[in-house]
Amino acid sequence: MKRFKKLIAIVLTGALCAAAAGCGGSQEPGAASGGGNEIQDDGRKYVIGVIPFSDTAVEQIEWNNYLQQYAGPALNIDFKFVPAPGLDAEAAVTAVEELKLAGVQGILGIVDTPAAIEKANELGVWYVRPSGLSTMADYEQVKSLPYYLGTMGPSLEDEYAAARSATEFFLAGGAKDILVFGALLGLYIPSDMHVQRFEGIRDALVEAGAVYTPPESNSVVTGPGIGEFASGASGLNITTIYGLNGYEALDATFNDRFTQAVSGKTFDTVLIGAEGSQDVNTLLNGMGIQGAKMSEVGAFTPTTKASFEAGILSFLAGKYPSSLGPGVAALMNAIDGHADVVRTADGIGPRLPAPFWTATSLEEFNEKAALDDLANPAFNKALIEQYLVRLHPEVTRESFAEFAGFGYEELKARHQ
């Protein structure tokens, strides 16, 4: 019933928007919507759907704030949101159908389920994943669809490097008693992103002299866990735990396994292959274990700032609220009839890597977060408009790809 009521509401919203003239509809690939290459801002309205990965995750909330409070008003975009479909491919397809009924011209798909992308293509709606690179298997399935604009965000190599760098950071600081938290691994959920994060941690520890034994199934995705470490020549005491704390529907046994794994131990370091330093700290405190410094691969959010302030977090590799900006620009170009500046010369949706930002102190966190203030974010109106072909016909595939891959230093330079 909730889904049915949501559908009615979103259909009515779309109808009202269409009546107000300005929502527009889908365009044939390559067909311009209205004048095309005008140099002046003609006040056109865009309607873009958002399929979130979560309804409650802090990272998603920060992204939503950027879209609703900044990008929407600044760029004349009406963003329409649907409930997060989670791992349900059928729900992701339904989300695309609902957004089409609401009159969207393109979709920011934080969820990039191939079936959802195929449905968007069938309905003539542009689709981009603006938050990371899809797995190669998923990408190969949809890369040639004419309404697919590809993926933008940290690559699997970036995921690996972020977790490896965190591990090396703590080892250089004298870490000895280490808890490795493998996040989604072991939950029978394919997640190349989390595999790469764990492998970055593993390889750094092995290079330090630890001995690693993989799980019996020889797979960190479908197996019973993430394997075990022996001290070897490293002198390190390493404990492993897998799961997803706080998501009992996915891993109802996590708290029990966590208690069993850490009972009677002490830790100076916790390496987390996802978000969750405060949650893990709470669990450890409940066991009487205090003082561990932690890493996260996640996002620059108020929660991670609080972890730095509390002395819990010492290394963060993360995305940031306006990191969705290039995806927004890609959809605006496609809606204007300039998808060719985003897609490759042979008509394929690209994989455009964009780096994490990192912070190893509260001061560094604050410095970088200040560049992404909601009033003037890193990917702000001025920067995005420089890469809209209707305003700047000189934009090329190469320059757009460079824009999508801007890191902190490049963005900082463009704000000065």
PAKE-927104 format. One record per residue (C-alpha): x negated, y, z negated; residue in three letters. Coordinates in steps of 0.02 Angstrom, whole numbers, padded with zeros to 5 digits, always signed. Layout:
XYZALA ...
//
This chain:
+00000+00000+00000MET -00142+00121-00040LYS -00218+00090+00131ARG -00047+00119+00213PHE -00022+00283+00119LYS -00197+00337+00168LYS -00158+00300+00349LEU +00001+00405+00344ILE -00092+00550+00265ALA -00234+00547+00388ILE -00116+00534+00537VAL -00019+00685+00475LEU -00182+00779+00452THR -00231+00739+00630GLY -00062+00792+00696ALA -00068+00958+00605LEU -00244+00988+00668CYS -00195+00952+00846ALA -00046+01068+00832ALA -00162+01205+00774ALA -00260+01181+00938ALA -00444+01160+00909GLY -00473+00985+00846CYS -00504+00920+01021GLY -00517+00738+01067GLY -00645+00617+01131SER -00741+00659+01288GLN -00799+00545+01426GLU -00986+00517+01408PRO -01074+00666+01485GLY -00916+00770+01506ALA -00929+00944+01429ALA -00789+01005+01315SER -00761+01186+01362GLY -00893+01299+01440GLY -01049+01191+01419GLY -01203+01303+01415ASN -01140+01465+01338GLU -01279+01554+01247ILE -01161+01643+01127GLN -01067+01555+00987ASP -00891+01539+01057ASP -00810+01486+00893GLY -00762+01312+00950ARG -00703+01187+00819LYS -00772+01013+00794TYR -00684+00869+00709VAL -00801+00737+00639ILE -00761+00582+00537GLY -00867+00513+00396VAL -00875+00330+00345ILE -00968+00327+00178PRO -01066+00182+00106PHE -00989+00214-00066SER -00851+00317-00144ASP -00945+00346-00306THR -01134+00336-00273ALA -01222+00500-00318VAL -01318+00500-00154GLU -01156+00491-00053GLN -01076+00627-00160ILE -01225+00742-00125GLU -01210+00706+00061TRP -01024+00743+00052ASN -01059+00909-00035ASN -01179+00959+00104TYR -01050+00916+00237LEU -00898+00991+00154GLN -00971+01141+00065GLN -01106+01193+00187TYR -01108+01113+00360ALA -00920+01119+00384GLY -00897+01306+00354PRO -01065+01355+00431ALA -01044+01257+00593LEU -00854+01263+00610ASN -00832+01076+00580ILE -00681+00991+00504ASP -00748+00836+00417PHE -00626+00695+00385LYS -00668+00557+00261PHE -00604+00380+00240VAL -00631+00262+00092PRO -00795+00166+00095ALA -00769-00004+00177PRO -00915-00085+00086GLY -00970-00249+00165LEU -00799-00280+00243ASP -00817-00270+00433ALA -00629-00272+00457GLU -00611-00123+00340ALA -00747-00031+00437ALA -00651-00059+00600VAL -00492+00002+00517THR -00586+00158+00459ALA -00633+00197+00639VAL -00453+00174+00695GLU -00390+00290+00558GLU -00515+00424+00604LEU -00467+00412+00787LYS -00286+00439+00738LEU -00342+00592+00639ALA -00413+00668+00798GLY -00600+00651+00767VAL -00719+00675+00913GLN -00865+00587+00830GLY -00910+00485+00676ILE -01052+00496+00552LEU -01061+00312+00506GLY -01162+00289+00348ILE -01093+00114+00370VAL -01156+00050+00538ASP -01065-00116+00554THR -01079-00169+00738PRO -00893-00206+00745ALA -00854-00027+00691ALA -00972+00044+00823ILE -00892-00066+00955GLU -00720-00006+00903LYS -00775+00176+00913ALA -00841+00144+01088ASN -00678+00061+01138GLU -00583+00214+01075LEU -00701+00340+01158GLY -00771+00412+00996VAL -00954+00458+00976TRP -01043+00364+00835TYR -01209+00395+00749VAL -01289+00324+00593ARG -01375+00475+00512PRO -01448+00394+00357SER -01570+00259+00410GLY -01618+00139+00548LEU -01508-00013+00576SER -01579-00188+00575THR -01647-00239+00745MET -01515-00373+00763ALA -01373-00250+00735ASP -01457-00119+00843TYR -01482-00236+00990GLU -01297-00278+00985GLN -01238-00099+01009VAL -01383+00007+01076LYS -01318+00015+01255SER -01138+00062+01216LEU -01102+00229+01303PRO -01032+00317+01149TYR -01171+00261+01033TYR -01297+00395+00981LEU -01413+00281+00883GLY -01486+00293+00709THR -01584+00427+00617MET -01677+00411+00453GLY -01815+00314+00365PRO -01877+00166+00467SER -01909-00007+00397LEU -02093+00039+00400GLU -02051+00193+00294ASP -01955+00083+00171GLU -02105-00032+00154TYR -02228+00112+00136ALA -02123+00200+00005ALA -02118+00050-00112ALA -02299+00007-00080ARG -02353+00186-00118SER -02254+00184-00280ALA -02341+00024-00333THR -02513+00090-00289GLU -02474+00251-00384PHE -02440+00156-00545PHE -02585+00035-00523LEU -02702+00183-00504ALA -02630+00251-00666GLY -02673+00093-00762GLY -02509-00004-00757ALA -02524-00175-00840LYS -02353-00240-00894ASP -02239-00225-00743ILE -02056-00265-00712LEU -02013-00283-00527VAL -01829-00255-00490PHE -01783-00322-00318GLY -01610-00243-00309ALA -01499-00328-00180LEU -01618-00473-00150LEU -01552-00643-00199GLY -01369-00594-00179LEU -01343-00679-00011TYR -01325-00507+00069ILE -01435-00475+00221PRO -01528-00313+00186SER -01687-00283+00285ASP -01708-00117+00197MET -01721-00199+00026HIS -01829-00339+00094VAL -01956-00212+00157GLN -01956-00120-00010ARG -01992-00281-00104PHE -02126-00332+00019GLU -02212-00164-00005GLY -02216-00195-00193ILE -02272-00375-00170ARG -02414-00337-00051ASP -02486-00201-00163ALA -02482-00317-00314LEU -02560-00461-00218VAL -02698-00346-00155GLU -02730-00300-00337ALA -02761-00485-00372GLY -02590-00552-00422ALA -02533-00721-00354VAL -02359-00727-00279TYR -02250-00882-00260THR -02093-00858-00153PRO -01925-00932-00202PRO -01895-01113-00154GLU -01789-01066-00004SER -01936-00962+00061ASN -01818-00816+00089SER -01800-00661-00018VAL -01629-00628+00057VAL -01535-00792+00046THR -01634-00874-00091GLY -01607-00881-00278PRO -01719-00733-00315GLY -01874-00638-00265ILE -02008-00762-00315GLY -02133-00752-00457GLU -02302-00675-00491PHE -02449-00747-00589ALA -02585-00633-00655SER -02722-00711-00550GLY -02873-00596-00545ALA -02767-00441-00574SER -02748-00445-00763GLY -02567-00388-00733LEU -02416-00459-00824ASN -02276-00458-00696ILE -02093-00503-00724THR -01966-00508-00583THR -01778-00480-00582ILE -01656-00469-00437TYR -01477-00411-00424GLY -01375-00252-00423LEU -01343-00186-00597ASN -01173-00107-00620GLY -01093-00199-00474TYR -01023-00354-00557GLU -00916-00394-00405ALA -01079-00428-00312LEU -01181-00499-00455ASP -01081-00543-00608ALA -01228-00630-00690THR -01351-00485-00679PHE -01345-00429-00861ASN -01368-00607-00924ASP -01515-00639-00809ARG -01591-00470-00852PHE -01582-00508-01038THR -01662-00678-01013GLN -01801-00607-00902ALA -01856-00465-01017VAL -01822-00536-01189SER -01973-00523-01303GLY -02077-00425-01177LYS -02138-00247-01162THR -02163-00146-01003PHE -02260+00008-00959ASP -02197+00010-00779THR -02036-00033-00688VAL -02040-00040-00497LEU -01863-00022-00429ILE -01825-00061-00247GLY -01671+00051-00252ALA -01591+00182-00364GLU -01553+00152-00547GLY -01693+00209-00663SER -01570+00273-00793GLN -01468+00113-00787ASP -01622+00004-00806VAL -01686+00115-00946ASN -01521+00093-01037THR -01531-00096-01018LEU -01710-00099-01082LEU -01668+00014-01229ASN -01528-00106-01274GLY -01662-00240-01289MET -01772-00128-01394GLY -01894-00097-01251ILE -01942+00086-01231GLN -02069+00196-01145GLY -02080+00117-00972ALA -02112+00233-00825LYS -02013+00195-00668MET -02007+00217-00480SER -01857+00229-00365GLU -01828+00222-00179VAL -01668+00320-00164GLY -01625+00504-00155ALA -01654+00679-00224PHE -01499+00699-00333THR -01452+00773-00502PRO -01468+00598-00573THR -01648+00575-00518THR -01689+00750-00579LYS -01620+00701-00750ALA -01730+00546-00747SER -01884+00653-00717PHE -01830+00771-00856GLU -01808+00625-00976ALA -01982+00559-00936GLY -01909+00399-00861ILE -01947+00425-00677LEU -02126+00452-00618SER -02114+00414-00431PHE -01970+00450-00311LEU -01961+00418-00125ALA -01793+00481-00068GLY -01675+00554+00057LYS -01595+00723+00019TYR -01423+00800+00046PRO -01453+00889+00211SER -01546+00742+00287SER -01381+00709+00379LEU -01410+00870+00477GLY -01488+00791+00633PRO -01343+00668+00643GLY -01222+00814+00638VAL -01319+00901+00777ALA -01318+00741+00881ALA -01129+00729+00871LEU -01105+00914+00911MET -01214+00896+01066ASN -01119+00741+01122ALA -00950+00821+01094ILE -01009+00970+01198ASP -01053+00851+01339GLY -01240+00842+01307HIS -01263+00666+01240ALA -01408+00647+01361ASP -01517+00754+01248VAL -01493+00625+01109VAL -01488+00461+01206ARG -01639+00393+01297THR -01667+00417+01484ALA -01601+00241+01515ASP -01441+00276+01418GLY -01481+00193+01252ILE -01442+00259+01079GLY -01615+00290+01003PRO -01695+00240+00838ARG -01762+00407+00776LEU -01866+00388+00617PRO -01867+00523+00483ALA -01976+00514+00328PRO -01930+00508+00145PHE -01976+00652+00032TRP -02081+00600-00118THR -02105+00671-00292ALA -02218+00612-00433THR -02172+00744-00562SER -02027+00854-00614LEU -02120+01005-00545GLU -02139+00924-00374GLU -01958+00867-00378PHE -01898+01044-00415ASN -02009+01118-00280GLU -01940+01002-00147LYS -01760+01009-00207ALA -01767+01199-00196ALA -01793+01184-00008LEU -01627+01093+00004ASP -01522+01211-00099ASP -01338+01198-00050LEU -01333+01384-00010ALA -01477+01366+00115ASN -01520+01183+00143PRO -01670+01113+00235ALA -01565+01075+00388PHE -01469+01239+00387ASN -01358+01324+00516LYS -01501+01418+00598ALA -01608+01263+00621LEU -01467+01150+00682ILE -01409+01280+00808GLU -01585+01289+00881GLN -01557+01110+00941TYR -01382+01130+01014LEU -01393+01129+01202VAL -01243+01242+01226ARG -01338+01377+01132LEU -01514+01331+01188HIS -01516+01245+01359PRO -01704+01220+01345GLU -01682+01080+01215VAL -01749+00914+01280THR -01742+00734+01223ARG -01919+00752+01160GLU -01886+00911+01061SER -01726+00839+00987PHE -01817+00681+00931ALA -01951+00790+00850GLU -01816+00890+00761PHE -01732+00731+00695ALA -01899+00674+00624GLY -01948+00833+00530PHE -02026+00797+00361GLY -02039+00909+00210TYR -02187+01011+00272GLU -02109+01044+00443GLU -01946+01097+00364LEU -02034+01207+00239LYS -02129+01294+00379ALA -01967+01332+00469ARG -01893+01411+00315HIS -02040+01532+00293GLN 
//
